[in-house]
Amino acid sequence: MIKKMLLLLILFSTLFLPIHVFATTVDITGGSGETVSYIVSLDSTDTSSWAGQINAQFGDSSSYIGAYCVDFYTDITDKGYSIDGYSDVLSYTDTFFTKGNGLYAAWLMNEYSSWLGYTGYGFDELAASEAGLQLAIWDALYDGITDTDNDGITDTDNFVVTTDTTTTAAYAYYSEYIAALLDADLTDFTGENFQVVKLTDAQDLIVYNPVPEPGTVILFGIGLLGISGIVRKKKA
């Protein structure tokens, strides 16, 4: 019976846990996006930077998953990084945005990430769509989703996209995605399939289903051991 329980645990891990479930490192290998510009009024940042989907390879995996930045105050380049830990989107916070805003970032990624199957962008505009999505994620994190006048623009201006280097297409996608978020019903959206990967000396990244809560795996294992114990007692 114990052997069967162990086989069941192995099968569970194989079928339900991502390949990078226990990853402690990640390699950044390019991505899809373009240069944008924005102003962060909270600390008077006025800058241009690359924005878009980042390709992240976890552990020894040979494939990548799509990721987006949730911490633009720290740089990230194409190289390997150590992982400091993970956070669910509702608990994740930063100096300049409210805890819980990560849920909005998760909703945007769920709806508009090409890595998750979104194909609603125009011909040859994948990079612009991904840049617009990254801008929308930053806006949602730093401005929330309050829109009292229903104009499709957040009431606060902590994060403002400018057109200095942002292309017309990227700005249009950003505006479309933010407007959709402000109009969305998030009652049933929990963001539970998304988590934030905290990197050492680099931007924190939001990804789809990177690592289940450790407690989930532990409880499953304890349950199997408990069942095997009961079976052994009955046989005795």
Secondary structure, DSSP 8 states (H G I E B T S, - for coil): -HHHHHHHHHHHHHHHS-TTTT--EEEEEEEEEEEEEEEETTTTEEEEEEEEEEEEEETT-SS-EEEEES-TTS---SSEEEEEEEEETTT--BTTB-TTTHHHHHHHHHHH-GGGT---S-TT-HHHHHHHHHHHHHHHHHHTT--TT-SSS-S--SEEEESSS--HHHHHHHHHHHHHHHH---TT---TTEEEEEETTS--EEEES----HHHHHHHHHHHHHHHHHHHHHH-
